[in-house]
Amino acid sequence: MMSSSRSRVSLALVAASALLLPAKAHADSQSDCQWAINDPDRVVGACTTLLAEQKAPQAWMHFNRGLAFKVLGRLEEAERDYSRAIALDAKYAAYTNRGNVRLLLNDTRGALADYRKAIRLDPKDTVARENLKAIEAALRKVGADKTGQGATSGTAR
C-alpha cells in the first residue's frame, strides 16, 4: 500500500514538473527575445518562438528580431520585421532602424522617408536627424534633390 502511494506521489510530481517546462521555455524565449543575451542567432530563435506562441504579437518582438537579423547581415528579413513592428504600432521607434537597413539595401528614397517619419514622431531622434542630414548632403554632391530624385535606388518595391 505504501509503495502504491509513493508511486502516485512520484507520478504526480513528474506530471507537475512536465507542466512547468513550457512556462520555463516561454520565460527563456521572452528573456532571450528581449536581448538578455548577446547572441543574435538565439534572439532570432527566441523571438520567432515567441511570435509563433502569441495570438497578438507585440511590436517590440518584431523590432528585436529585426535588430538581430540586421546584426547577422540578413537585411531583407530585418526590413520585413521593422515593417511589421511599424504595422503593429505606427508610433513605434522602428523607422530609424528600418531607414538604416534601407540605406544598406541602397534604397535611398525609402531611407529618407523613414528618417523623416522618425523625426516627425520624435524630434529629438538625433540618429535619424544626423543620417538624414548626411544623406541630403551626399545627394547635393551628386546633383540629386532632397527627395532622392536623381539618386540610385535599390531593388524595385
Secondary structure, DSSP 8 states (H G I E B T S, - for coil): -HHHHHHHHHHHHHHHHHHHHHHHHHHHHHHHHTTSSS-HHHHHHHHHHHHHH-SS--HHHHHHHHHHHHHTT-HHHHHHHHHHHHHH-TTSTTHHHHHHHHHHTTBHHHHHHHHHHHHHH-TT-HHHHHHHHHHHHHHHHTT--TT-TTS-B-S--
